[in-house]
Amino acid sequence: MPTYAYVCKDCGHNLSVEQKMSEARLSDCPACGQPSLERQLSAGGFTLKGSGWYQTDFKGSKQPSESSEAAPPTPPCAGGSCACH
């Protein structure tokens, strides 16, 4: 179930509520009782659980190899007729 963040426009009370997507938005603030709750825009989060690819693949440290050294710079074009000028 998604967790939605709400803030009261009157008293500034913040709360997070797990709701089904089909449920109606909350409107009454539990702190002041006024019908002034607004749902905040927040980034969605997720948790990866178990022994999936993210734990078994790409986790080890990579040692730089000798072939990964910086390549020598390429000489500039000769005639000036390319798009790099």
Secondary structure, DSSP 8 states (H G I E B T S, - for coil): --EEEEEETTT--EEEEE--TTS----S-TTT--S-EEE----------SS-HHHHSS-S-----GGGS--------SSS-STT-
